[in-house]
Amino acid sequence: MSFTIAISKSRVPFKKNVWLIIFTIVFLFVWVNSLIGTTDMANWLLENALTFIFLFFLIITYKKYQFSDLSYLLICIYLCLHVYGSKHTYAENPFGYWLKDAFNLSRNHYDRIVHFSFGFLLAYPMREMFLKWLQYPRWVAWLLPIEITLSISGFYELIEWAVADLFFKAQGDAYLGTQGDIWDAQKDIFLAFSGAIIATTIVSLVKKIFKIHEDS
Protein backbone atom coordinates (compact mmCIF):
# COMPACT_ATOMS: atom_id res chain seq x y z
CA MET A 1 0.00 0.00 0.00
CA SER A 2 2.76 2.42 0.93
CA PHE A 3 4.63 1.49 -2.26
CA THR A 4 1.55 2.35 -4.34
CA ILE A 5 1.20 5.70 -2.61
CA ALA A 6 4.87 6.47 -3.25
CA ILE A 7 4.48 5.75 -6.98
CA SER A 8 1.33 7.85 -7.26
CA LYS A 9 3.09 10.76 -5.59
CA SER A 10 6.06 10.50 -7.96
CA ARG A 11 3.69 10.92 -10.91
CA VAL A 12 2.36 14.23 -9.67
CA PRO A 13 3.55 16.86 -12.18
CA PHE A 14 6.14 19.32 -10.99
CA LYS A 15 4.48 22.42 -9.61
CA LYS A 16 5.17 25.39 -11.83
CA ASN A 17 7.09 28.28 -10.33
CA VAL A 18 4.77 31.21 -11.01
CA TRP A 19 7.35 33.80 -9.99
CA LEU A 20 9.94 32.31 -12.33
CA ILE A 21 7.43 32.46 -15.18
CA ILE A 22 6.75 36.12 -14.41
CA PHE A 23 10.47 36.94 -14.25
CA THR A 24 11.04 35.14 -17.55
CA ILE A 25 8.23 37.02 -19.30
CA VAL A 26 9.52 40.37 -18.00
CA PHE A 27 13.08 39.63 -19.12
CA LEU A 28 12.02 38.39 -22.55
CA PHE A 29 9.94 41.54 -23.05
CA VAL A 30 12.90 43.77 -22.16
CA TRP A 31 15.27 41.65 -24.26
CA VAL A 32 13.09 41.66 -27.38
CA ASN A 33 12.48 45.39 -26.96
CA SER A 34 16.23 45.99 -26.77
CA LEU A 35 16.69 44.07 -30.02
CA ILE A 36 13.86 45.77 -31.90
CA GLY A 37 14.89 49.25 -30.81
CA THR A 38 18.67 48.87 -30.93
CA THR A 39 20.67 51.64 -32.55
CA ASP A 40 23.71 49.42 -33.17
CA MET A 41 23.03 45.78 -34.11
CA ALA A 42 26.70 44.78 -34.14
CA ASN A 43 27.16 46.12 -30.62
CA TRP A 44 23.92 44.43 -29.50
CA LEU A 45 25.23 41.07 -30.65
CA LEU A 46 28.57 41.59 -28.93
CA GLU A 47 26.97 42.72 -25.67
CA ASN A 48 24.53 39.82 -25.65
CA ALA A 49 27.03 37.05 -26.34
CA LEU A 50 27.44 36.52 -22.58
CA THR A 51 23.67 36.82 -22.11
CA PHE A 52 23.17 33.78 -24.35
CA ILE A 53 25.82 31.85 -22.40
CA PHE A 54 24.26 32.81 -19.06
CA LEU A 55 20.77 31.78 -20.19
CA PHE A 56 22.12 28.50 -21.57
CA PHE A 57 23.64 27.75 -18.15
CA LEU A 58 20.35 28.49 -16.37
CA ILE A 59 18.39 26.29 -18.78
CA ILE A 60 20.63 23.21 -18.76
CA THR A 61 20.97 23.22 -14.97
CA TYR A 62 17.30 23.87 -14.18
CA LYS A 63 16.21 20.22 -14.23
CA LYS A 64 18.67 19.33 -11.47
CA TYR A 65 19.17 22.65 -9.68
CA GLN A 66 16.83 25.55 -9.07
CA PHE A 67 17.57 28.90 -7.46
CA SER A 68 15.27 30.50 -4.90
CA ASP A 69 12.69 33.05 -6.05
CA LEU A 70 14.85 35.82 -4.58
CA SER A 71 17.85 34.71 -6.62
CA TYR A 72 15.79 34.52 -9.80
CA LEU A 73 14.50 38.03 -9.11
CA LEU A 74 18.05 39.37 -8.67
CA ILE A 75 19.20 37.58 -11.84
CA CYS A 76 16.22 38.97 -13.77
CA ILE A 77 16.96 42.54 -12.66
CA TYR A 78 20.62 42.25 -13.61
CA LEU A 79 19.90 40.76 -17.04
CA CYS A 80 17.29 43.47 -17.72
CA LEU A 81 19.81 46.18 -16.82
CA HIS A 82 22.41 44.57 -19.07
CA VAL A 83 20.23 44.08 -22.16
CA TYR A 84 18.76 47.57 -21.77
CA GLY A 85 22.32 48.86 -21.89
CA SER A 86 22.92 46.95 -25.13
CA LYS A 87 19.95 48.65 -26.78
CA HIS A 88 21.61 52.06 -27.20
CA THR A 89 25.20 51.08 -26.19
CA TYR A 90 26.21 51.74 -22.60
CA ALA A 91 27.83 55.09 -23.36
CA GLU A 92 24.69 56.39 -25.09
CA ASN A 93 22.09 55.00 -22.71
CA PRO A 94 19.11 57.40 -22.28
CA PHE A 95 18.68 56.65 -18.56
CA GLY A 96 22.36 57.39 -18.06
CA TYR A 97 21.93 60.74 -19.80
CA TRP A 98 18.91 61.50 -17.61
CA LEU A 99 21.01 60.84 -14.51
CA LYS A 100 23.79 62.99 -15.95
CA ASP A 101 21.44 65.95 -16.44
CA ALA A 102 19.53 65.45 -13.19
CA PHE A 103 22.62 65.24 -10.98
CA ASN A 104 25.01 67.33 -13.09
CA LEU A 105 27.38 64.41 -13.61
CA SER A 106 30.50 64.51 -15.74
CA ARG A 107 29.57 61.51 -17.90
CA ASN A 108 26.97 58.86 -18.68
CA HIS A 109 27.29 56.50 -15.71
CA TYR A 110 24.94 53.74 -16.87
CA ASP A 111 27.85 51.36 -17.43
CA ARG A 112 29.02 52.02 -13.86
CA ILE A 113 25.55 51.08 -12.58
CA VAL A 114 25.58 47.75 -14.42
CA HIS A 115 29.11 46.86 -13.30
CA PHE A 116 28.16 47.58 -9.70
CA SER A 117 24.97 45.58 -10.15
CA PHE A 118 26.97 42.59 -11.37
CA GLY A 119 28.48 42.20 -7.91
CA PHE A 120 25.55 43.52 -5.90
CA LEU A 121 22.81 41.48 -7.59
CA LEU A 122 24.63 38.24 -8.44
CA ALA A 123 26.62 37.68 -5.24
CA TYR A 124 23.60 36.18 -3.48
CA PRO A 125 22.69 33.71 -6.29
CA MET A 126 26.35 32.64 -6.45
CA ARG A 127 26.41 32.13 -2.68
CA GLU A 128 23.21 30.08 -2.92
CA MET A 129 24.72 27.93 -5.66
CA PHE A 130 27.84 27.15 -3.62
CA LEU A 131 25.91 26.61 -0.40
CA LYS A 132 22.93 24.56 -1.58
CA TRP A 133 24.03 22.98 -4.83
CA LEU A 134 27.68 22.18 -4.08
CA GLN A 135 27.33 21.91 -0.29
CA TYR A 136 30.36 24.08 0.43
CA PRO A 137 30.97 25.31 3.99
CA ARG A 138 29.20 28.56 4.79
CA TRP A 139 32.35 30.64 5.06
CA VAL A 140 33.47 29.41 1.62
CA ALA A 141 30.04 30.17 0.16
CA TRP A 142 30.33 33.72 1.49
CA LEU A 143 33.90 34.31 0.32
CA LEU A 144 33.78 32.77 -3.16
CA PRO A 145 31.14 35.15 -4.65
CA ILE A 146 33.37 38.11 -3.76
CA GLU A 147 36.49 36.46 -5.19
CA ILE A 148 34.68 35.26 -8.32
CA THR A 149 33.15 38.69 -8.91
CA LEU A 150 36.62 40.22 -8.80
CA SER A 151 38.06 37.53 -11.08
CA ILE A 152 35.24 37.64 -13.64
CA SER A 153 35.30 41.45 -13.71
CA GLY A 154 39.02 41.45 -14.45
CA PHE A 155 38.65 38.72 -17.06
CA TYR A 156 35.73 40.55 -18.68
CA GLU A 157 37.86 43.66 -19.08
CA LEU A 158 40.43 41.51 -20.89
CA ILE A 159 37.68 40.20 -23.16
CA GLU A 160 36.57 43.77 -23.87
CA TRP A 161 40.12 44.72 -24.79
CA ALA A 162 40.49 41.71 -27.10
CA VAL A 163 37.13 42.29 -28.79
CA ALA A 164 37.65 46.03 -29.22
CA ASP A 165 41.32 46.09 -30.16
CA LEU A 166 41.97 42.76 -31.89
CA PHE A 167 38.78 41.34 -33.39
CA PHE A 168 36.18 44.08 -33.92
CA LYS A 169 38.06 47.35 -34.08
CA ALA A 170 35.17 49.13 -35.79
CA GLN A 171 33.01 48.48 -32.73
CA GLY A 172 35.77 49.25 -30.23
CA ASP A 173 34.60 52.60 -28.88
CA ALA A 174 30.93 51.64 -28.74
CA TYR A 175 31.65 48.33 -27.03
CA LEU A 176 34.10 49.67 -24.46
CA GLY A 177 32.21 52.86 -23.63
CA THR A 178 35.19 54.34 -21.79
CA GLN A 179 34.07 57.88 -22.64
CA GLY A 180 37.66 59.12 -22.46
CA ASP A 181 38.39 57.73 -18.98
CA ILE A 182 41.77 55.95 -19.01
CA TRP A 183 40.92 54.27 -15.69
CA ASP A 184 37.52 53.01 -16.86
CA ALA A 185 38.44 49.31 -16.62
CA GLN A 186 39.87 49.63 -13.11
CA LYS A 187 36.82 51.55 -11.89
CA ASP A 188 34.46 48.96 -13.38
CA ILE A 189 36.30 46.14 -11.60
CA PHE A 190 36.26 48.04 -8.31
CA LEU A 191 32.53 48.75 -8.56
CA ALA A 192 31.66 45.10 -9.18
CA PHE A 193 33.94 44.03 -6.32
CA SER A 194 32.39 46.62 -4.00
CA GLY A 195 28.89 45.54 -5.01
CA ALA A 196 29.61 41.94 -4.02
CA ILE A 197 31.05 42.99 -0.66
CA ILE A 198 28.07 45.24 0.09
CA ALA A 199 25.57 42.52 -0.89
CA THR A 200 27.17 39.85 1.29
CA THR A 201 27.44 42.32 4.18
CA ILE A 202 23.76 43.24 3.93
CA VAL A 203 22.66 39.60 3.87
CA SER A 204 24.92 38.81 6.83
CA LEU A 205 23.44 41.67 8.86
CA VAL A 206 19.87 40.67 7.96
CA LYS A 207 20.50 37.09 9.03
CA LYS A 208 22.13 38.23 12.26
CA ILE A 209 19.46 40.80 13.15
CA PHE A 210 16.52 38.50 12.42
CA LYS A 211 18.37 35.41 13.70
CA ILE A 212 17.94 33.50 10.44
CA HIS A 213 19.83 30.22 10.54
CA GLU A 214 20.74 27.95 7.64
CA ASP A 215 20.92 24.19 7.78
CA SER A 216 24.02 23.94 5.60
Secondary structure, 3 states (H helix, E strand, C coil): CHHHHHHHHHCCCCCCCHHHHHHHHHHHHHHHHHHHCCCCHHHHHHHCHHHHHHHHHHHHHHCCCCCCHHHHHHHHHHHHHHHHHHHHCHHHCHHHHHHHHHHCCCCCCHHHHHHHHHHHHHHHHHHHHHHHHCCCCHHHHHHHHHHHHHHHHHHHHHHHHHHHHHHCHHHHHHHHCCCCCCCHHHHHHHHHHHHHHHHHHHHHHHHHHCCCCCCC
